[in-house]
Amino acid sequence: MFWTVTQSLLEGFSKTVEIFVVTLAFAIPLGLIISFGSMSKIAPVKWLCKTFVWIIRGTPLMLQLIAVFYGPGLMLSWITKMSLDLPAAVMGVINALAAMDRITAVFIAFIVNYSCYFSEIYRGGIEAIPKGQYEACQVLGMTKSQTFFKVVLLQVIKRIVPPMGNEIITLVKDTSLARIIAVYEIIYNAEKFIKLEGIIWPLFYTGAFYLIFCGVLTVLFGRIEKKMDYFRG
């Protein structure tokens, strides 16, 4: 029984890792783009990004998962019932969203959610850099891109490693929310044994997988912080 449970949990854990990796791969760069929008000097862009971040950070990830997966289908049903004549491009997007599978909905919800959290971490790191450094770069004749990539970026990375590490470790545990829309991650697989076999210990067994995963990440971020100790101040 123990080996059967372990095999099932490993299958679920592979889905957990997939959600984790895909979310980070897209949310990290998207968060940086959103942070630039939040700091934009163009008022409508700044307002739009800040409002979007406020909505995403202010609502539960569970609610966002449900909205992403069920929302397009319900919208399509309502449009059909009301006989609305929408542009073909809009209908094409709605149809495509309504037809997406569960794991795609999970990816979308997680990427959007975490990109908004990451954007605020980026923004805080960038705005923490003293303005005098930007002025010094201008005096030296450096362009804005040179200033950002050669002077600001490394200092920002140093400042954001701890909060980013916390968010990334939280992401490991948040992947369990995917079971809300029946994605077979590790918790979902453990719960099956309660229903089928009447045993609860597999559910607690999943804690070992999360602890090991989070432990590895904790060590990794600790080493990254030590390597950046040369950048003080």
N, C-alpha and C positions, 0 to 999 in steps of 0.2 A: 504493500500500500504506500509506504514512504516513497519508493522509487516512482510509482505511478503519479503521486502528487507532485513530486519534484519535476518530473517531465512536463506535466501540465503547467506548472508555474513557470518553468523555463520558457515554454512556448508563449505564455502571456507576457513574460518579462521581455522577450524579444520585441513584442509590440510596444511595450513601455519605452524601451530604448529607441525604437524607431520614431515614436512621437517626440521624444526628447531631442534627438539629433536633428530631425526635420525642423522642429520649432526653432532651435538655436540657429540653424543654417540660414533661415530666412528672417527671423525676428531681430537678430543682431544688426544686420545692415539696414533693415527697414526702420528700426528704432532710431538709427542715426539720421536717416532722411527726415523722419517725423520731427526729431529734435531741431533740425535746421529750419523746418517749417514753423515750429513754435517760437523760434528766435528771429524769424524773418522780419524785415522792415516793411514788408508789404502787409498792411493791416488785414485785408480779407484772408490772406493765407495764414497769418498768425492766428487770427480768431478761429478759423476753421480747424486748424491743427489742435489748438488748445481745447476747443469744444469737443472734438473727437476723443482726445486723450481723457478729458474729464468724464465723458460718458462711459468709455471702456473701463477706466479705473474705478468708476463709481458703481458699476453693476457687477454681479457675481459671474465668474467664468462659467458656472453651471448654466446660468440663464443664457449666456452667449452661445454655448454649445447647442442648446435647445433651439434658439432662434435661428442659428445658421443652418441646422439640419432640417427643421420642420418649417421654418418661415417661408422659404421660396415655394414649397409645395402648396402651402395654405394661401399664399399670395396668388399663385397661378389658378387655384380653385376659385378664389374670389373674383379674379379678372374674368374667368370664363362665365361665372354665374351672372356678373354684372354686364357681360357682353361689351367690355371696353375695347376700343380700337386703339391699341398702342403701336408705336413704330416697330417695324420688324426687328430692328437691332435690339430694342429693349426686351421684346418678347423672346428673342434668341437667348439673351443673357439669363432671363428668368427661367426659361426651359432648361438651360444647361445647369443652373444652380439646383433646380428641383430634381434633376436626374442624378446629382452627384451621390457617391456612396458615403458610407458612414465615416470611414477613415479620412476621406478628403475634408469632410465637415469638421472633424477634429483638428486636422492640420490648420485649416483656415481660422477657426476660433482661437486656437492656441497661439498661432503666429500673430494675429491681430492683437490679442490680449497682451502678450509679452513684449511686443514691439512698443506698445504704449508705455509700459513700465520702464523698459530700457531707455526710451526716449527721454524720460524725466531724469534718469541717472546720467545720461550723456549731457543733457542740458545743464544739470547742476555742476558737472565736472568742467564743462567748457566755460560757464559763467564764473567759476571760481578762479580762473586764471586772471591775475592782475592786469588791468588795462595798460599799465606801463610797459608790459612786454610787447603788446601790439604796437604801441607808439615807438618803441625802440626798433622794432622790425621795419616800421615804415621809414624811420630815419636811415636805416641801413639799405633801403631801397628794395626790400623784399616784397614780393607780391602777396596777395591774400592767401593763395594756395600754398606758397612756400612757408608763410608764417604758420599756417595751420598744421601742415604735415611735418615741418622741420623743427618747430618750436613748441607749439601748443599740444599736439597729439600725444606725445610721450608723457607729458605732465598730466593730461586728462586720463590716460590709461592708468597711471599710478594712482590717481584719486578714485577712479571708479571700480578698481578691482574688488575691494571688499563688498560694496553694495551689489555689484554684478554677481559676485559669488553667492551672496545670500539669495538673490532672485533665481539663479540657476539651480541651486539646491532645492528651492521651493518648487521649481518646475518639475523636478523628479517626482515629488509627492503629488503634485497637481495632476500628473498624467492619469492618476486613478479615477479622475472625473470622467474620463472617456467612456467608462462603463455606463454612464447615464444614457447614452444613445447606443448601447449594446455593442461597443467595440471590445473585443476579447483581450483586454490587457490583464495583468497579473491578478488584480483584485477580483475581476470578473471570473477568472478561472478558479480562484480559490472559493468563491461563493457557490460555485456549482457543486462542490463536495458537501456543502451544508444541505443543499436541496436533494442531492442524489444519494449520499451516503450517511447523512445525519451526523457528520463530524465537523467540528469547528476549528480544530488545530491548524488546518491548512491556511486559514485566514490569518492566524498569528504568525505562521511560518513565512508569509510574505514580508513581514517586518525585517527578516534577515537580509532579503534581497535589497530592500530600500536602504538599510543601514550600511551594507557593503558599498553600494553605489554612492551614497552620500559621503561615506568615509573616504573613498577614492577621490571624489571631487574636492573634499575639504583639504586633503593632503596636496592635491594639485594646485589649488588656489593659494595654499600656504607657501608653496615653493615659488609660485609666480610673484607673490608679494615680497619674498626674500630677495629674489633676483632684481626687483625694482627698488631695493633699498638705497641704491646709489643715487636715486632721484629724490632727494629730500627737499622739504620746503613747500 
